[in-house]
Amino acid sequence: MTRSTRLLLALSLVSLAGCSSAMTVGGMTPATQSPSSVQLHDAMRKLWSDHVVWTRLYIIAAAANDASASTAAARLMRNQEDVGNAIVPYYGAAAGAKLTDLLKQHISIAVDLVAAAKAGDNAKVADADRRWHANANDLATFLSGANPNWPKATVLAMLNQHLALTTQEATARLQSRWADDASAFDSIFNQILGMADALSDGIVKQFPARFTT
């Protein structure tokens, strides 16, 4: 076998592995998922991907004192409305509004945390971090109360991991540790996709009749 043939074979195997990974959503293959459940998974992944992408863009702009920070923050707040609206078909308008409010608190506290860290105000950093984790507990309580397939301990663990990774990302950015900054975002993006899938799986399991086609 020539060197070029071996290279082509290796590239083919990598391509096949990538396709296999891409076809697996929420631990299930398309063969075991209905089109409506796949659509929900894709939509949820898009919403939560937007969440971490716009958070990152805000952190980058805020750390650099760039005027675009306010625009990124506004777009980030709109994302929380989008997430809240996404659960309205299953839990009603009041539940959607409640989730939006809790998520907007999450973002507001994150803004406070970045500002305090940037200013080197450790007391304000500690206060924002305390409020951030209290908000995560409120979110876990709300979500677990809405869906029995979202146990509070599991949801809270995912949210706390999200907070920890976001803190690592912001700290690395503020300290100009660019490799750590990039690595933290890779971890954040992977983690949020897992959380989005867990939320989608819970909805499909709770409302199976809505996902038969």
N, C-alpha and C positions, 0 to 999 in steps of 0.2 A: 504494500500500500504506500503510495507516494505521500510526501509531506502535505501537498495541497489537498489530497483526498482526505487525509486524516483531519485536516483543519475544517473542511466542509462538513465532515461527519460530526465533529465536535460542535460546530455551529448549529447543525440541525437538531442535535440532542438538546442544546440549550434552548432553542426555539420551541421545541415540543414541551419541554419542562415549563417554560413560561406560559404557554397556552393552557396547560393543565392547571397551573396555579390560578390563572385569570378566570377559569371556568368554575372555580370553587368559591361559593359565596356562603358565608355563615355556616361553614361546615357541611354544606350540602351541594351537590352538583345540580345543574339545570334539569337533569332527568328526574330529580326528586322534588323539584320546585315548580310551582305554577308560574306562568308569566306575571301574574299580579304580585306574587311574593317577590320575584326577582326585581320587579319595578320598584317595590317598596324598599328593598335593600339598596338598590342603586340611588334612589332619591335620598335615603337616610345618609348614605356615605357622602353624597354631594354636600348635604347640609353641614355635616360635621367636619368634612374637609375644609369647607369655607370657614368654619369656626377657627380652625387652627391656622389656616393660611392668612386670614385677616388679622388674627392675633399677632402672628409673626410680623406682618407688615407694619402693624402699629408699633410693636417693640422696636423694630429697626428704625422707624421714623422718629419715635420719641427719644431713643438713645442718641440719635444724631441731631436732635433739635430741629428736625425738618418740619416745615409747615404742613406737609401731607399727613402728619399724625392725626390731626382732627378729622380729616376725611376718612382715614382708615378706621378711626374709632366709630364714626357715624355708620360706616358700612358694616362694621362688626355688630353694632347694636341692631341693625336691620336683620342681620343673620339670626339673632335671638328671636325676633318676631317670626321669621321663617320657620324656625324649629318649633316654636309654639303652635303656629298654624298647622304644622304637619300632623300634630296629634288630635286636632279638632275633629276629624271624621270618626275617630275612635272613642274619644273621651269627652267631647263637647267643647263649646266655646269658653266656658269658665275655666276648664282645665288648661286649655291652650293659653289663656291669658295669664294664669298662675305660673305656668312653666316659663312663659316669656318674661314675666316679672322676676322670677328667681334667676334666670339666665342673664338678664340685664344687670342684676345685682352682682353676679359673678364677674361680669366685664367691668363694671364700675370699680369694684374692689381691685381688680387686676391693674387698672389704670392708676389707682392710688398706690398700689404696691410698687409699680415701676417708677413712679415719681419719687416715692420715698427712698427707694434703693439708689436712684440716680443722685439724689441730694445727700445720700449718706446718713439719713436720719433713721437710726436703728430702732428707735422707739416706735416711729410710725410704720416701719417695715413689720415689726412684731405685731402691731395692732391690726394692720391690713391682713397679715397672714392668719391671725386668729379669726377675723371676720370672714375670710375666704373659706376656711375650713368649716366654720359654722354654716355658711351658705351651702357648702357641699353636703353637709348633713341634712339641711332642709330639702335640698334637691333629691337626695336619696330617700328621704321620708316620703316626699310627694310621689316620686316615681314608683316606689314599692307599694304605696297605697293604691295606686291606679292599676297595677298589673302584678298578680301573684307570681308571674314568671320572672320578675325583677326583684329578687330578695334584697333587702336593704343593705346587708353586709356586703354583698357582691357589688351592688351599684356604688356604694360608698368607697369601696376599695378602688374601683375604676376611676371615680372622680378624684380621689386623693392622689392616685398615680398621675392623672392628668395635671393636677396642681403642681406636683413635685417636678414633673418634666418641664412644665412651663416656667417654673422658677429657675431650673437649671439653664433653660434657653435664655431667659432674660438676663440672668447673672453673667453667663458667658458672653453675651452681646455687650453688656455694659463694661465688662472687663477686657474687651477686645480679644477674647480667646476664640478665634474664628473657627478652628477645627472642632472645638467642643460645642460651639454654637450650631454648626452644621449637623454634628452628630446628635445633638439634643433634638433638633427638629425632625431628623429621620425617625427617632424613637417616638416623638409626639405623633407624627403622622401615622405610623403603624399602629400605635395604641388607640388612636381615635377611630380608626377603621374597625378595630375589634369591638370597641364600645358601640359604634353605630350598628354593627351586625348583631350584637347582643340585644340592643333595643328592638331592632326589626324582628329578630327571632321571637322575642317575647310577644310582640303584637300579633304575629302570624299564629303563634300557639294559642293566644287568648281568643282570637277571632277567626278560627279556621274556616268558617263558612264563607268568609269574605275573600278567601284566597284559593278557591277551588279551580279557577280558570286563569 
